[in-house]
Amino acid sequence: MLALALTAELSGVTDLRPLDSPDQPYYYTFKVQCTSCREIHPNWVSVSRFEANEMSGSRGEANFVFKCKMCKRESSATIKAPPAPYTYSSPPTRQPILTFDYRGCEFTEFKPDGEWQATGLESGTAFSGIELNEGEWYDYDEKAGEEVSIKDVGWEVRRA
């Protein structure tokens, strides 16, 4: 099992999570490495937890099925559960937000393409449309009367 872990400095918000529902699936974007020949695929790949792809030889289904161009081996990965929200902590801590089971490949790097959402820490205000590609986000919480932010965003794919 692998986990996608997030570290971020949250100010005035909590429960940061991708906007990920059957109506609006989030596509998790990764760099993938074959565990047989160690070749890293040059392109980013996207995985949705709502998609099921058949594996060859009728071995079942997975969210992601990949055939290495170098060694021709097929591999797969499946997201095990909905994403866990990243909660406010001071100082910021590394928290796993997504776990996946993999066979024959590993995700090595994550790119936060897509929309995220969060909740106002004191006010409960819902924030959506959060873009984290730049590593930071700023807004204003009308109910709390203060600026809210997400800064110093860091991602790590590691053993669960």
Phi, psi and chi 1 to 4 in degrees:
 res  aa     phi    psi   chi1   chi2   chi3   chi4
   1 MET       -  140.5  -63.7  -88.8  -78.8      -
   2 LEU  -117.7  157.0  -72.7  176.0      -      -
   3 ALA  -131.0  144.1      -      -      -      -
   4 LEU   -95.8  117.0  172.8   62.2      -      -
   5 ALA  -109.2  143.7      -      -      -      -
   6 LEU  -121.1  140.8  167.1   61.8      -      -
   7 THR  -128.5  129.7  -52.5      -      -      -
   8 ALA  -156.1  148.3      -      -      -      -
   9 GLU   -92.1  108.4 -177.0 -178.3  -34.1      -
  10 LEU   -96.6  134.6  -55.3 -177.3      -      -
  11 SER  -127.4  110.3  176.8      -      -      -
  12 GLY    80.8    1.9      -      -      -      -
  13 VAL  -133.9  161.8  -66.8      -      -      -
  14 THR  -149.8  179.3 -170.8      -      -      -
  15 ASP    53.5   47.5  -64.5  -22.9      -      -
  16 LEU   -71.5  127.7  176.4   64.3      -      -
  17 ARG  -157.0  156.0   63.7 -147.0  175.4  -85.2
  18 PRO   -70.5  148.8   20.0  -26.0      -      -
  19 LEU   -75.9  102.9 -176.7   57.9      -      -
  20 ASP  -141.9   98.8 -170.1   13.3      -      -
  21 SER  -139.0  165.8   67.9      -      -      -
  22 PRO   -58.4  -32.8  -25.2   33.9      -      -
  23 ASP   -75.8  -33.9  -63.4  -26.6      -      -
  24 GLN  -132.3   78.3  -75.6 -171.9  -73.0      -
  25 PRO   -69.7  143.2   21.9  -28.1      -      -
  26 TYR   -90.7  135.0 -173.4   89.3      -      -
  27 TYR  -102.2  106.9  -75.0   87.5      -      -
  28 TYR   -74.2  125.7  -58.9   90.3      -      -
  29 THR  -109.4  123.5  -53.5      -      -      -
  30 PHE  -133.6  161.1  -65.0   97.1      -      -
  31 LYS   -92.5  139.5  -77.5  -75.3 -169.3  175.5
  32 VAL  -120.5  142.7   65.0      -      -      -
  33 GLN  -124.9  133.1  179.8  178.3   38.5      -
  34 CYS   -72.6  131.5  175.2      -      -      -
  35 THR   -82.4  -11.5   56.4      -      -      -
  36 SER   -80.8  -55.1  -65.4      -      -      -
  37 CYS  -105.3   -3.5   67.2      -      -      -
  38 ARG    69.1   12.2  -52.7  -50.8  -66.1  168.1
  39 GLU   -71.6  132.9 -179.9   71.6   17.6      -
  40 ILE   -97.1  123.6  -64.1  176.1      -      -
  41 HIS   -62.6  133.5 -172.8   55.5      -      -
  42 PRO   -69.4  -22.9   23.9  -31.6      -      -
  43 ASN  -101.6  155.1  -60.0  -32.3      -      -
  44 TRP   -72.5  146.1  -68.3   92.5      -      -
  45 VAL  -120.5  149.2  -62.6      -      -      -
  46 SER  -115.9  140.3  -64.8      -      -      -
  47 VAL  -130.5  130.9 -178.5      -      -      -
  48 SER  -113.8  138.1  166.5      -      -      -
  49 ARG   -74.3   -9.3   67.7 -173.7 -179.6  100.6
  50 PHE   -97.1   -3.2  -61.6  104.5      -      -
  51 GLU   -99.5  140.1  -73.3 -176.9    2.1      -
  52 ALA  -123.7  122.7      -      -      -      -
  53 ASN  -113.4  137.7  -59.6  -67.8      -      -
  54 GLU   -76.2  141.1  -72.4 -167.7   23.8      -
  55 MET   -94.4  147.1  -64.8 -174.9  -75.6      -
  56 SER   -65.7  154.6   64.4      -      -      -
  57 GLY    74.2   21.9      -      -      -      -
  58 SER    47.0   47.5   68.0      -      -      -
  59 ARG   -91.4   13.3  -65.7 -177.6  -56.5  160.8
  60 GLY   108.8 -158.5      -      -      -      -
  61 GLU  -127.5  157.4  -65.0 -180.0  -29.2      -
  62 ALA  -147.8  158.3      -      -      -      -
  63 ASN   -68.1  -28.1  -62.9  126.7      -      -
  64 PHE  -139.3  126.0  174.2   72.2      -      -
  65 VAL  -123.9  131.8  178.1      -      -      -
  66 PHE  -137.1  136.0  171.2   74.5      -      -
  67 LYS  -115.4  120.1 -173.7  169.3 -174.9  175.9
  68 CYS   -66.0  133.4  179.9      -      -      -
  69 LYS   -74.4  -23.9  -70.7 -178.4  179.6  177.5
  70 MET   -82.6  -54.8  -67.1  -64.5  -73.7      -
  71 CYS  -105.1   -3.8   69.3      -      -      -
  72 LYS    67.9   12.8  -51.1  -65.0 -173.0 -135.0
  73 ARG   -82.4  143.8  -64.6 -169.5   75.7  169.7
  74 GLU   -93.1  140.1 -175.3  177.5   87.5      -
  75 SER  -137.6  169.3   54.7      -      -      -
  76 SER  -151.1  162.4   63.4      -      -      -
  77 ALA  -147.1  144.0      -      -      -      -
  78 THR  -133.0  129.8  -60.0      -      -      -
  79 ILE   -75.2  126.5  -62.9  170.7      -      -
  80 LYS   -82.7  -27.1  -60.8  -52.5  -73.9  177.8
  81 ALA  -158.6  164.0      -      -      -      -
  82 PRO   -57.8  155.5  -21.0   30.3      -      -
  83 PRO   -63.7  139.2   20.7  -29.0      -      -
  84 ALA   -85.1  138.8      -      -      -      -
  85 PRO   -69.7  144.0   19.4  -25.1      -      -
  86 TYR   -86.2  119.0 -179.2   84.7      -      -
  87 THR   -98.8  153.8   55.8      -      -      -
  88 TYR   -60.0  135.7  172.2   83.8      -      -
  89 SER  -152.1  147.1   66.5      -      -      -
  90 SER  -129.4  116.8 -178.1      -      -      -
  91 PRO   -71.2  164.5   28.9  -33.9      -      -
  92 PRO   -59.2  140.4  -19.8   29.7      -      -
  93 THR  -120.6  155.1   57.4      -      -      -
  94 ARG   -78.1  125.1 -179.2  178.0  -63.5  122.0
  95 GLN  -129.3  134.0  -60.6  172.9   28.8      -
  96 PRO   -72.9  131.7   22.5  -27.9      -      -
  97 ILE  -113.2  -15.8   60.8  165.7      -      -
  98 LEU  -150.6  137.0 -167.1   68.5      -      -
  99 THR  -123.1  145.9   56.5      -      -      -
 100 PHE  -145.2  149.1   32.9   94.9      -      -
 101 ASP   -97.3  137.2 -169.4   14.7      -      -
 102 TYR  -132.3  151.3   61.5   96.2      -      -
 103 ARG  -138.0  108.0  -58.5  -86.3 -174.1  -96.7
 104 GLY    86.7   -3.9      -      -      -      -
 105 CYS  -146.3  161.2   67.9      -      -      -
 106 GLU  -134.9  142.3  -72.6 -176.8   -3.3      -
 107 PHE   -85.0  132.2  -63.5  131.9      -      -
 108 THR  -110.8  -22.8   59.4      -      -      -
 109 GLU  -150.0  145.4 -163.1  176.8  -27.8      -
 110 PHE  -119.2  141.7  175.5   72.1      -      -
 111 LYS  -123.9  121.8 -178.8  167.6   61.4  167.9
 112 PRO   -81.0   62.5   32.1  -35.4      -      -
 113 ASP   -74.1  140.7  -73.6  -16.7      -      -
 114 GLY   108.0  175.6      -      -      -      -
 115 GLU   -92.0  143.1  -68.5 -172.3   10.2      -
 116 TRP  -119.4  166.9  -68.8   68.7      -      -
 117 GLN  -139.8  158.3   55.0 -167.9  -10.3      -
 118 ALA  -150.7  171.4      -      -      -      -
 119 THR  -125.0  139.1  -53.8      -      -      -
 120 GLY   -58.5  131.4      -      -      -      -
 121 LEU   -60.5  -49.3 -171.0   59.8      -      -
 122 GLU   -96.8  -35.5  -58.4  -66.2  -32.3      -
 123 SER   -90.4  -22.9   66.9      -      -      -
 124 GLY    77.1    8.3      -      -      -      -
 125 THR   -61.2  135.1  -58.8      -      -      -
 126 ALA   -88.0  125.8      -      -      -      -
 127 PHE  -112.2  128.8  -66.4   95.0      -      -
 128 SER  -132.3  174.9   59.8      -      -      -
 129 GLY    69.9   24.2      -      -      -      -
 130 ILE   -76.9  125.8  -62.1  171.1      -      -
 131 GLU  -105.9  126.1  -61.6  -80.0  -21.5      -
 132 LEU  -111.3    9.0  -64.5  175.3      -      -
 133 ASN   -60.0  -29.6  -18.9   28.7      -      -
 134 GLU   -86.7   -6.0  -57.8  -64.4  -38.2      -
 135 GLY    87.3    2.2      -      -      -      -
 136 GLU  -156.5  160.7   56.5 -172.6   25.5      -
 137 TRP  -153.4  140.0  168.0   84.2      -      -
 138 TYR  -133.2  145.2  -62.4   90.1      -      -
 139 ASP  -157.4 -176.4 -155.7  -23.0      -      -
 140 TYR  -126.3  131.2 -171.4   77.5      -      -
 141 ASP   -95.2  105.2 -172.5  -21.9      -      -
 142 GLU   -59.9  -44.2  -58.9  -83.6  -22.5      -
 143 LYS   -64.4  -41.0  -72.0 -177.1 -172.4  171.6
 144 ALA   -84.8  -19.6      -      -      -      -
 145 GLY    70.0   33.9      -      -      -      -
 146 GLU  -148.4  160.5   60.8 -174.9   29.3      -
 147 GLU   -72.7  143.5 -177.5 -179.8   83.6      -
 148 VAL  -120.4  152.7  -66.9      -      -      -
 149 SER  -155.3  160.6   64.7      -      -      -
 150 ILE  -130.6  119.2  -58.3  168.3      -      -
 151 LYS  -132.8  167.9  -58.5 -176.3  -69.7 -169.6
 152 ASP    50.7   48.7  -59.1  -33.8      -      -
 153 VAL   -75.1  128.0  175.9      -      -      -
 154 GLY  -133.3  140.5      -      -      -      -
 155 TRP  -120.0  145.0  -54.6   98.7      -      -
 156 GLU  -146.3  131.2 -178.8 -176.6   10.2      -
 157 VAL   -98.7  123.5  179.3      -      -      -
 158 ARG  -146.6  170.1   59.9 -171.4 -173.1  145.5
 159 ARG   -65.3  138.1  -57.6  -98.3  179.6 -100.9
 160 ALA   -86.3      -      -      -      -      -
